[in-house]
Amino acid sequence: MTLHPLLAEVTARITARSHATRQAYLQQVNAAAQRDPGAQRLGCANVAHAFAAMPEVDKGRATALDNIQVVAPRAPNIGIVNAYNDLLSAHAPLQHYPDLIKDEARKLGATAQVAGGVPAMCDGVTQGTPGMELSLFSRDVIAMATAVSLSHDVFDAALMLGVCDKIVPGLLIGALQFGHLPTVFVPAGPMTSGLPNNEKSKVREQAALGLVGRPALLEAESKAYHGEGTCTFYGTANSNQMLLEAMGLQVPGTAFINPGDGMRQALTREAVRTVLEGVKAKNFTPIGWLVDERCIVNAMVALLATGGSTNHLIHWVAVARAAGIVIDWDDFSALSDVVPLLTRVYPNGSADVNQFQAAGGPGYVIRELLDAGLMHEDVLTVRSGGLREFTRMPCAADGQLVWHEIGASRDETVVRPASSPFSDTGGLKLLQGNLGRSVIKISAVPEALHTIEAPARVFDSQDELHAAFQAGELDRLCMSHPSGGVVCVVRWQGPQANGMPELHKLTPPLAVLQGRGFKVALVTDGRMSGASGKVPAAIHVSPEAATGGPLAKVQDGDLIRLDGVAGTLQVVLSDAEWTARPVATMPAELRAANGVGMGRELFANLRRNALKAEEGACTWL
């Protein structure tokens, strides 16, 4: 299939824009790749330290020594970077993966070591708490921890064990600093389906209204989040998995196999075979070469086609920059105009990711996009068969893994062909105007609410908004204005202000107002969860209020127009009046409290150095 001309145009634009930084990155990758392996290059004391704790059989292979005699050939050594902890349901299964990987490596004549562990926090636990202000920057901490792990520099390949929100982007950014290594990502899969997501949301809205108490709410939440694996909605964690499949960075079809499925162990062993295959044949593609401009565009397309997490308009900008590639929201917007929406998975629909997998899963979506000329097929992947391998689904046959063609959608309420999509355009949209630039997850919003024009009510924190809702103030505002609505502006929530926390706790009260028939929208320089739902939300507003961005000019009562059709976000004022409007500063008490307690002091330097949301909120550039 001929590549869509706009896809070719956007890719060419990114390639031209990134020429200098990409070439500098590749020179660094090539220089590292041309060195002798670490066990031959490093001093004897260095090598002895690296392999001191290895079983003797592995030590001999890794050093190419046996009783102090040189033996050949030296075995490849895999570095494992593990994001295991048993607080994250999605990461709990990773506890035993290293033993499995080491066993498979030995069978294949190689060795493996846990190079290091990286922190992994659960946004579901920290939502609405001070700990959430560490969340975004935990991505860069994970990237740094990955770099520390691999800096021992005795590895011929790497396996990245992680699944959830900031963890996969952090592992990928860190792995790209060691772009000379062949690298495969190893997930653990989603938990089995529990209480349906839409039923869970109804209980949350009832709790916001005071109609049910804590016991009923906790019971519903516990039925939804009930076992090992990722949460079953299509949020940031599961969007990670879709993007890794589209980039060809993990074993094909491995994203959404449940942790307890018999294939899970086989797929993990297959990851070892995959990463070693090229190393042994000396024809591997290191991750730094694999993640090129075409690969990044494929990830962007997959995100748009599935209505994935808005967080990735930050994270994948940062991932691209780690590989010397510069993308921005204009690129996402241009692609969104031609990429159809092929899935309806909660919060864009009622199905969960297990139903998505059963209907055809990532492989179906990738095949439809390739056949429509909306993905680059001529890309390198971790497998020799290229991206077409990622259009098939794995299954077990006679104790062996095999991949079969997916065929037609098994449920067109969940996933549809490119010839008959849910929407002709993608699930995410760029908004811009005199309030700056922001994004909206338009696929989750009812069509009648794609455009909202209503007076602003300005809040300096999410707690203020909750208080106003509980006091009935927002209802009164909606009833008193001819528009029958309100635009809630929550500012001082950007990267430099307080680390850009997710504001997912705002969804229930705003959804309640919307359910009462009011026209409600949220405008913020903060983030919403990857589960951003049915309330129109212009998020990631950039530049942020704390750096003098236009949200700092908004006053109560200003008429704000959010137009998801035209792609605009603006205060309805004359240019002269808006220009003359004074810029507010962060309230002194808020500034004094920001960054204090819960370890936030340690992140002060990251807040100071963070780039804009559209620049990936990177802290290392």
C-alpha positions in Angstrom: 0.0 0.0 0.0 1.3 3.5 -0.9 2.1 5.6 2.1 -0.5 8.4 2.7 1.0 11.7 1.4 0.4 13.6 4.6 2.1 10.8 6.6 5.1 11.1 4.2 5.0 14.9 4.6 4.9 14.9 8.4 7.7 12.3 8.5 9.9 14.4 6.1 9.2 17.5 8.2 10.3 15.8 11.4 13.4 14.3 9.7 14.5 17.7 8.4 13.8 19.4 11.7 15.8 16.7 13.6 18.7 16.3 11.2 21.4 17.8 13.4 20.3 16.3 16.7 19.6 12.9 15.1 23.0 12.7 13.4 24.8 13.7 16.7 22.8 11.0 18.5 23.7 8.3 15.9 27.4 9.2 16.0 27.3 8.6 19.7 25.5 5.3 19.2 27.9 4.1 16.5 31.0 5.0 18.6 29.7 2.9 21.5 28.9 0.0 19.2 32.4 -0.2 17.8 34.1 -0.9 21.1 35.1 -4.3 22.2 32.6 -6.0 24.6 32.9 -4.9 28.2 34.4 -8.2 29.5 37.2 -7.8 27.0 37.6 -4.0 27.3 37.4 -3.4 31.0 40.2 -4.0 33.5 40.4 -7.3 35.3 39.2 -5.8 38.7 36.2 -4.2 36.9 35.3 -7.5 35.3 35.8 -9.5 38.5 33.5 -7.1 40.4 30.8 -7.3 37.7 30.6 -11.1 37.7 31.7 -12.0 41.3 28.2 -13.1 42.3 27.5 -15.1 39.2 27.1 -18.9 39.4 30.4 -20.4 38.2 28.9 -21.9 35.0 27.7 -18.4 34.0 30.9 -16.7 35.1 33.0 -18.8 32.8 30.7 -18.0 29.9 30.5 -14.3 30.6 34.3 -13.8 30.9 35.3 -16.4 28.4 37.6 -17.9 31.1 37.6 -21.4 32.5 40.1 -22.1 35.2 41.9 -18.9 34.1 42.2 -20.2 30.6 40.7 -18.4 27.7 37.8 -20.2 26.1 35.8 -19.1 23.1 33.4 -17.8 22.2 32.4 -15.5 25.0 28.7 -15.8 25.8 26.4 -12.8 25.3 25.4 -11.2 28.6 21.9 -9.7 28.9 21.3 -6.8 31.3 17.9 -6.9 32.9 16.3 -3.6 34.1 13.4 -4.4 36.3 10.6 -2.1 37.5 9.2 -4.8 39.9 7.4 -3.9 43.0 4.3 -5.6 44.5 2.5 -2.3 45.1 1.8 -2.0 41.4 -0.6 -4.7 40.3 0.9 -4.6 36.8 4.4 -5.0 38.1 3.9 -7.7 40.7 4.3 -10.5 38.2 7.7 -9.2 37.3 9.2 -10.5 40.6 10.0 -13.9 39.1 10.8 -12.8 35.5 14.6 -12.5 36.1 14.8 -16.2 37.2 12.9 -17.2 34.1 15.1 -15.0 31.8 18.3 -16.4 33.3 17.1 -19.9 32.8 16.2 -19.3 29.2 19.5 -17.5 28.6 21.5 -20.5 29.9 19.5 -22.8 27.6 20.6 -20.6 24.7 24.2 -20.4 25.8 24.1 -16.9 27.2 24.0 -15.2 30.6 21.8 -12.6 32.2 22.1 -10.3 35.2 19.7 -7.9 36.9 21.5 -4.7 36.1 19.3 -2.7 38.3 15.8 -1.9 39.6 14.0 1.3 38.8 11.3 3.0 41.0 7.7 2.6 39.9 4.8 4.5 41.4 1.1 4.0 40.9 -0.9 7.0 40.0 -4.0 5.3 41.1 -2.7 5.3 44.6 -1.4 8.9 44.6 -4.3 10.6 42.7 -5.4 13.7 44.5 -2.6 13.5 47.1 0.8 15.4 47.4 2.6 12.3 46.1 1.0 12.8 42.7 3.4 15.9 42.3 6.3 13.4 42.0 4.6 11.4 39.3 5.5 13.2 36.0 9.2 13.6 37.1 9.4 10.0 38.2 9.7 9.3 34.5 13.0 11.1 34.3 14.1 9.5 37.6 13.4 6.1 36.0 15.4 7.1 32.9 18.3 8.1 35.1 18.0 4.8 37.1 18.0 2.9 33.9 21.2 4.7 32.8 22.8 3.9 36.2 21.8 0.3 35.8 23.3 0.0 32.3 26.4 2.1 33.1 28.2 -1.0 34.4 28.7 -1.5 30.6 29.2 -5.2 30.6 26.1 -6.1 28.6 25.6 -7.2 25.0 21.8 -6.7 25.1 19.1 -5.5 27.4 15.6 -6.5 28.5 13.3 -3.7 30.0 10.7 -5.1 32.4 8.0 -2.6 33.0 4.4 -1.7 32.1 2.8 1.3 33.7 2.4 5.0 33.1 5.8 6.7 33.6 7.7 3.5 33.8 7.8 2.5 30.1 8.6 6.0 28.8 11.3 6.3 31.5 12.8 2.9 30.6 12.7 3.8 26.9 14.4 7.2 27.5 17.0 5.5 29.6 17.5 2.6 27.1 18.0 5.1 24.3 21.1 6.5 26.1 22.5 3.0 25.5 21.3 3.0 21.9 24.1 0.6 20.8 22.4 -2.3 22.6 19.7 -4.5 21.1 16.8 -4.0 23.5 13.4 -5.7 24.0 10.6 -4.7 26.3 8.9 -7.3 28.4 5.4 -6.5 29.9 3.2 -8.5 32.2 -0.3 -7.9 30.7 -3.6 -6.7 32.0 -5.6 -8.0 35.0 -8.7 -10.0 34.1 -12.0 -8.1 33.8 -13.7 -7.1 37.1 -16.4 -4.6 37.7 -17.0 -2.8 34.4 -15.3 0.6 34.1 -18.6 2.5 33.4 -20.2 0.9 36.5 -17.2 1.9 38.6 -17.6 5.5 37.3 -21.2 5.6 38.2 -20.4 4.7 41.8 -17.7 7.4 41.8 -20.3 10.0 40.7 -22.7 8.8 43.4 -20.0 9.2 46.0 -19.3 12.7 44.7 -23.1 13.5 45.3 -23.0 11.9 48.8 -25.4 9.2 47.7 -23.1 6.4 48.7 -20.5 6.2 51.5 -16.9 5.0 51.7 -17.8 1.3 52.2 -19.8 1.1 48.9 -17.2 3.2 47.0 -14.3 1.0 48.3 -16.2 -2.2 47.4 -16.7 -0.9 43.8 -13.1 0.2 43.4 -11.9 -3.2 44.8 -14.0 -5.1 42.4 -12.6 -3.1 39.5 -9.0 -3.3 40.7 -8.8 -6.9 41.9 -5.7 -8.8 40.9 -2.4 -8.8 39.2 -2.0 -6.9 35.9 -2.6 -3.4 34.5 -5.9 -1.7 35.1 -8.3 -2.7 32.4 -9.2 0.7 31.0 -7.3 2.2 28.1 -5.2 4.6 30.1 -1.6 5.5 30.0 -0.3 2.1 30.9 -2.2 0.2 28.2 -1.5 3.0 25.7 2.2 2.3 26.4 1.6 -1.3 25.3 -0.1 -0.3 22.1 2.7 2.1 21.2 5.4 -0.5 21.9 3.7 -2.9 19.6 3.5 -0.2 16.9 7.2 0.6 17.3 8.1 -3.1 17.1 9.9 -3.0 20.5 8.5 -6.2 22.1 7.5 -9.7 21.1 4.6 -9.4 18.7 1.2 -9.6 20.3 2.5 -9.7 23.9 0.8 -6.6 25.1 -2.6 -7.8 26.4 -2.1 -11.4 27.4 -3.1 -11.8 31.1 -0.5 -12.5 33.7 -2.0 -15.9 34.6 -2.3 -17.0 31.0 -0.2 -20.0 30.1 1.3 -18.1 27.2 2.7 -15.3 29.4 5.8 -17.4 30.5 6.3 -18.6 26.9 6.3 -14.9 25.6 8.8 -13.9 28.3 11.1 -16.7 27.2 10.6 -15.6 23.6 11.8 -12.1 24.5 15.1 -13.7 25.5 15.3 -15.6 22.3 14.4 -12.5 20.3 17.1 -10.3 21.9 19.8 -13.0 21.6 19.0 -14.0 18.0 20.5 -10.9 16.4 23.4 -10.7 18.9 24.5 -14.2 18.1 24.1 -13.6 14.3 25.9 -10.3 14.7 23.2 -8.7 12.5 21.1 -7.1 15.2 19.6 -3.6 15.1 20.4 -1.7 18.2 17.5 0.3 19.7 19.1 3.6 18.8 18.8 2.8 15.1 15.5 1.1 15.4 13.8 4.1 17.0 14.0 6.5 14.1 11.6 9.1 12.7 9.4 6.6 11.0 9.1 4.5 14.2 8.1 7.6 16.2 5.5 8.5 13.6 4.1 5.0 13.8 3.7 5.4 17.5 1.9 8.7 17.1 -0.4 7.2 14.5 -1.2 4.3 16.8 -2.0 6.6 19.7 -4.4 8.7 17.5 -6.1 5.6 16.0 -6.9 4.2 19.4 -7.8 7.4 21.2 -4.9 6.7 23.6 -3.7 8.6 26.7 -3.2 12.3 26.5 -0.1 11.8 28.7 1.7 10.6 25.6 1.6 14.0 24.0 4.2 14.7 26.6 5.9 11.4 27.1 6.5 10.5 23.4 7.9 14.0 22.7 10.4 13.2 25.4 11.1 9.7 24.0 11.7 11.2 20.6 14.1 13.8 22.0 16.1 11.0 23.7 16.7 9.6 20.2 17.6 13.0 18.8 14.2 13.4 17.1 12.1 16.6 17.5 8.4 16.4 17.3 5.6 18.7 18.5 1.9 19.0 18.9 1.5 20.4 15.3 2.8 17.0 14.1 0.2 15.2 16.2 -2.5 17.6 14.9 -1.6 17.1 11.3 -1.7 13.3 11.6 -5.0 13.4 13.5 -6.7 15.0 10.5 -6.1 11.8 8.4 -5.8 9.0 11.0 -9.2 7.4 11.7 -10.4 6.3 15.1 -10.5 2.5 15.0 -11.3 1.6 18.6 -13.8 2.2 21.3 -12.2 1.2 24.6 -13.0 2.8 27.9 -13.0 5.8 28.4 -13.7 6.1 24.7 -16.3 3.3 24.9 -17.6 0.7 27.3 -15.2 -2.2 26.4 -12.1 -2.9 28.4 -8.7 -3.9 27.1 -9.5 -7.6 27.5 -12.5 -7.1 25.2 -10.2 -5.1 22.8 -7.8 -8.0 22.7 -10.5 -10.5 22.1 -11.9 -8.4 19.2 -8.5 -8.2 17.5 -6.3 -6.2 19.7 -3.2 -4.2 18.6 -2.4 -6.5 15.8 -5.7 -5.8 14.1 -5.2 -2.0 14.4 -1.7 -2.2 13.1 -2.7 -4.3 10.1 -5.6 -1.9 9.2 -3.3 1.1 9.4 -0.6 -0.6 7.3 -3.1 -1.6 4.7 -4.5 2.0 4.6 -1.0 3.5 4.1 -1.1 5.1 7.5 2.0 3.5 9.0 5.5 3.0 7.7 6.0 -0.6 6.9 9.7 -0.2 6.0 10.8 0.1 9.6 13.2 -2.1 11.6 11.8 -4.0 14.6 13.2 -6.4 17.2 12.1 -9.2 14.9 13.5 -10.1 11.6 10.1 -10.2 9.9 9.4 -6.5 10.3 6.2 -4.8 11.4 4.0 -7.3 9.6 4.8 -9.7 12.3 3.0 -7.4 14.7 -0.3 -7.8 12.8 -0.6 -11.4 14.1 -1.8 -12.8 17.4 0.2 -15.4 19.4 -1.2 -18.7 20.6 0.1 -21.9 22.0 0.1 -25.1 19.8 1.7 -28.3 21.0 3.7 -26.5 23.6 5.1 -24.0 21.1 4.3 -20.4 20.4 2.8 -19.7 17.0 1.3 -16.6 15.4 -1.8 -16.6 13.3 -3.6 -14.1 11.2 -6.3 -12.1 13.1 -8.9 -11.9 10.3 -11.9 -9.7 10.6 -12.9 -7.8 13.7 -14.7 -10.1 16.2 -16.6 -7.2 17.6 -17.1 -4.0 15.5 -18.5 -2.2 18.6 -14.9 -2.3 19.9 -12.6 -2.3 16.9 -13.4 -1.5 13.3 -11.7 -1.6 9.9 -10.1 1.6 8.5 -12.7 1.5 5.8 -15.5 2.0 8.3 -14.0 3.8 11.4 -15.7 5.2 14.4 -14.4 8.6 13.2 -12.5 9.8 10.1 -10.1 11.7 12.4 -8.0 10.7 15.4 -9.0 10.7 19.0 -6.8 13.7 20.1 -6.9 17.3 19.0 -4.7 20.4 19.3 -6.4 23.5 20.7 -4.8 26.9 20.3 -5.7 30.6 20.8 -5.1 33.5 23.1 -5.0 31.0 26.1 -2.0 29.2 24.6 -1.7 25.7 23.2 -3.4 22.6 24.7 -4.8 19.2 23.8 -8.1 17.5 24.2 -9.1 13.9 24.1 -12.0 14.5 21.8 -12.9 10.9 21.2 -14.1 10.5 24.8 -16.4 13.6 24.6 -20.0 13.4 23.4 -20.3 15.2 20.0 -22.8 17.7 21.3 -20.2 18.9 23.8 -17.3 19.4 21.4 -17.8 23.1 21.6 -18.4 24.9 24.9 -18.7 28.7 25.5 -19.3 29.7 29.1 -18.0 32.0 31.8 -14.8 31.1 33.7 -14.5 30.2 37.3 -10.9 30.4 38.3 -9.3 28.0 40.8 -5.8 28.0 42.2 -6.0 24.3 43.2 -8.1 21.2 42.6 -9.2 21.3 46.3 -10.8 24.7 45.7 -12.8 23.3 42.8 -14.0 20.4 45.0 -15.0 22.8 47.7 -17.0 25.0 45.3 -18.8 21.9 44.0 -19.7 20.7 47.4 -21.0 24.2 48.4 -23.3 24.2 45.3 -21.5 27.2 43.8 -20.9 25.6 40.4 -24.6 24.6 40.1 -25.6 28.2 40.8 -23.1 29.6 38.3 -24.5 27.3 35.6 -28.1 28.2 36.4 -27.4 31.9 36.5 -25.7 32.3 33.1 -27.5 32.2 29.8 -25.1 29.6 28.5 -26.2 27.1 31.2 -22.6 26.3 31.9 -19.2 27.0 33.4 -15.6 26.6 32.3 -13.5 25.7 35.4 -9.9 27.0 35.1 -7.5 25.3 37.4 -4.0 26.9 37.1 -0.6 26.7 38.8 -0.6 23.0 37.9 2.2 22.9 35.2 5.7 21.3 35.4 7.5 24.2 36.9 4.7 25.1 39.4 4.2 21.8 41.1 5.4 19.0 38.8 2.2 18.8 36.7 0.1 16.3 38.7 -2.8 14.5 37.1 -6.2 16.0 38.1 -8.3 12.9 37.6 -10.1 13.5 40.9 -11.9 16.4 39.2 -13.7 14.1 36.8 -16.5 12.9 39.1 -17.8 16.3 40.2 -17.6 17.8 36.7 -19.3 14.6 35.3 -22.1 15.1 37.9 -22.6 18.7 36.7 -22.7 17.5 33.1 -25.2 14.8 34.0 -27.5 17.5 35.4 -27.6 19.0 31.9 -25.1 21.8 32.4 -22.4 22.6 29.8 -19.1 22.1 31.7 -15.5 22.2 30.6 -12.1 22.1 32.3 -9.1 24.2 31.3 -5.8 23.6 33.0 -2.0 23.6 32.7 -2.1 20.3 34.6 -2.7 16.8 33.3 -5.7 14.6 33.4 -5.4 10.8 33.8 -4.9 8.6 30.8 -8.6 7.7 31.6 -9.7 11.3 30.7 -13.4 10.9 30.2 -16.5 12.5 28.9 -16.1 16.0 30.2 -14.4 18.4 27.7 -11.0 19.1 29.1 -8.3 21.4 27.5 -5.2 20.2 29.3 -1.5 20.7 29.3 -2.1 24.4 28.5 1.3 25.8 27.5 3.0 28.0 28.5 1.9 27.4 32.0 0.6 30.0 34.4 3.7 29.8 36.7 5.9 31.1 33.9 3.6 34.0 33.0 1.4 32.0 30.6 -2.0 33.3 29.6 -4.0 31.3 32.2 -2.5 33.7 34.7 -4.6 36.5 33.1 -8.0 34.8 33.3 -10.5 36.3 35.7 -13.8 35.0 37.1 -16.6 35.7 34.6 -14.4 35.9 31.5 -16.2 34.2 28.6 -14.1 31.2 27.4 -14.7 29.3 24.2 -13.4 25.8 23.8 -14.0 24.6 20.3 -12.9 21.0 19.6 -14.2 21.2 16.0 -12.2 24.3 15.0 -9.4 23.5 17.4 -9.5 26.8 19.3 -9.2 27.8 23.0 -9.6 31.5 23.8 -11.0 34.1 26.1 -13.6 36.1 24.2 -12.0 39.6 24.5 -10.6 42.1 22.1 -6.9 41.8 21.5 -6.3 45.2 23.0 -8.1 44.3 26.2 -6.5 40.9 26.5 -3.0 42.3 26.0 -3.6 45.0 28.6 -4.8 42.4 31.2 -2.4 42.1 34.1 -0.7 38.8 34.7 -1.5 37.3 38.2 1.2 35.6 40.3 0.9 32.4 42.2 -0.6 33.1 45.7 2.0 33.4 48.3 0.6 30.6 50.5 0.4 28.3 47.5 4.0 29.1 46.6 5.2 28.5 50.1 3.4 25.1 50.3 4.5 23.9 46.9 7.2 21.3 47.0 7.1 20.8 50.8 6.7 17.3 52.2 6.3 13.8 50.8 9.8 14.0 49.3 8.9 16.9 47.0 11.9 18.9 48.2 14.1 16.5 46.4 12.4 17.3 43.1 13.0 21.1 43.3 15.7 21.0 40.7 13.6 19.0 38.3 10.8 21.6 38.6 13.2 24.4 38.0 14.6 22.9 34.9 11.5 21.4 33.3 10.7 22.4 29.7 7.2 23.1 28.6 4.7 20.3 28.3 4.8 20.5 24.5 8.6 20.0 24.8 8.1 16.8 26.8 8.5 18.5 30.2 12.1 17.2 29.9 14.4 17.9 32.8 17.7 16.9 31.2 17.9 19.2 28.2 
